Amino acid sequence: MFTDLRQAGRYLGQAMRLMVGLPDYDVYVSHMQATHPDRPVMTYEEFFRERQEARYGSGAGKCC
């Protein structure tokens, strides 16, 4: 299933982050570059803060 141990580690890490509700910054960056190339990409700190606000605060938290 996995081509190498590194790929398995990335998959496991992503799965664990999703289980505890931590968003994946690399997926966000890829999405922004592919879908919204005209928009600036947030820094990791901005992204983390925005995701926390979307989850626990009053923000809507949807991109598309």
N, C-alpha and C positions, 0 to 999 in steps of 0.2 A: 504494500500500500504506500509506504513512504519510500522515497528514493534514497534518503540518507537520514542519519541521526539528527542533523541540523534542522531539516524540514519537520521532523517529528517534534523537535523541541519548540519550534515556532508555533506549530499547531497546538501543542499542549499549552504553551504560554497564552496564546490567544483565547483558547477555551477557558482557561482559569480566570483570565481577566473578565471575560463575558459573564462567567458564573457569579462573580462578586460585583458586577456592575461597572467595571472600569472600561471605558471606551478605548478603542485601538487607534492611536494617533496615525500610524502608518496607513491604515485603511482610509482614514479621513483625508490625508494628503493625496493619496491615489485618486479618491473620489473627486476631490476639488480639481486636480489637474485634468482629469478626464471629462468631467461634467461642467465645471465652472472655471475654465482657464482664464477668464477675464477678471475673476475675483481674487483678492489677496488671500493667502493661506495663513491661518492663525499660527502663532508660536505654540509650542507644547503647553506652556503655562496658560495662555489665553484659551486654548482648546479645553484643557482640563477644567478651568474655572467655568467656562461656558457650559460644559457637560454637567458639572455639579449643579449649576443653577437650573439647568433644564430638568434635571432629575429631582432635585429637592426644593427648588425655588418656584417662583411663579411663572417662569418663562415657558414658552410653547416647546422649544427644542427641536423643531423640524426644519430641515434644509430644503427639501423638495416637495 
